Amino acid sequence: MKFVHSLNQALERLLKNHDEVVLYGEDLRDPYGGAFKVTKGLSTTYPGRVLSTPISEAAIIGMAGGMAIGGLRPIVEIMFGDFIMLGADQLLNHLLKYEWMYNNKVEVPVTIRASMGGRRGYGPTHSQSLEPILASLPGIKIVSPTYFHNPGKLLEYTVLNEFGVKVFCEYKMNYPRELVNQRNGQDGISVKYTDGNYPTVSISNSEFDEPEILIISHGGNAILIEELLLDLLLEYELSVQANFPSLIKPCNFSELFQGIDNAKMVILIEESPKSYGWSSEIVSYMAEAGVADGKKIVRIGAEETPIPSSTLLEKKVLPSIDKIIFVIKKEGLI
């Protein structure tokens, strides 16, 4: 099953089984079915609960707060995650404040679905990964599945069992990918999961046998990192493990560091700029908790520049296999 189909089927189940669920955003209704076709077919089956809205992210997010206070569970789609900033006032100063302002007498179970990430040549305002900006907001939850996760299952749990405001990040490059699990992965790549509603998935090119390098990342970066693990195995016989949490705010730090004991290097990879980023928070925790004493820590993120429309230039701005191998060589591990 493809990533996009898993999400579509989850939305269909939510609409079918839960009358309080409503789904809306820009161009969601058929025949278009959303910019990335996640909502394809849903408005035909549920015409009064799958709505296309005017082009106003401020209205889309603000209206969700009123719906939620009124007893609904709105799922809103922000066509490109970049546009979530157009509703920043409604998100920061309204939705995220209501439960605290009214002493928990109101609930605001809002799920904001947002496509994130680059690598499709969409340019500087349609390719960003804004998780660090969003993660700085008190009370928000952020989910960022890879194609090793079950995104539909994560979406259902997020909508039905988590109160407050949640941002569900959907990386554009994940949409067409076939989901991978312990039974259908590539030769040379082992996969395992932690328990819980938001599992961390780990992949290894050495069957999790004392990795020399531990990589921590999330979301669409798994595509790049899986290829990297195969390259490092075939070209350098280097043992590497990568951990991908599905819930990145708040983060279950204990699950992030599986495999760290024998690792000589920890590499943190994000598609947003690394300065003041998600990886910065993890490194801060590592320093405070003494998790990586004596180990080399490297952070790799996007360059401090807008993301170009040219795919050739975009590759130079975003993390790449060449950049990762360069830092590994620099430390003398290959």
Secondary structure, 3 states (H helix, E strand, C coil): CEHHHHHHHHHHHHHHHCCCEEEEECCCCCCCCCCCCCCCCHHHHCCCCEEECCCCHHHHHHHHHHHHHCCCEEEEEECCHHHHHHHHHHHHHHHCCHHHHCCCCCCCCEEEEEEECCCCCCCCCCCCCCHHHHHCCCCCEEECCCCCCCHHHHHHHHHHHCCCEEEEEEEHHHCCCECCCCCCCCCCCEEEECCCCCCCEEEECCCCCCCCEEEECCCCHHHHHHHHHHHHHHHHCCCEEEEECCEEECECHHHHCCCCCCCCEEEEEEEEECCCCHHHHHHHHHHHHCCCCCCEEEEEEECCCCCCCCHHHHHHHCCCHHHHHHHHHHCCCC
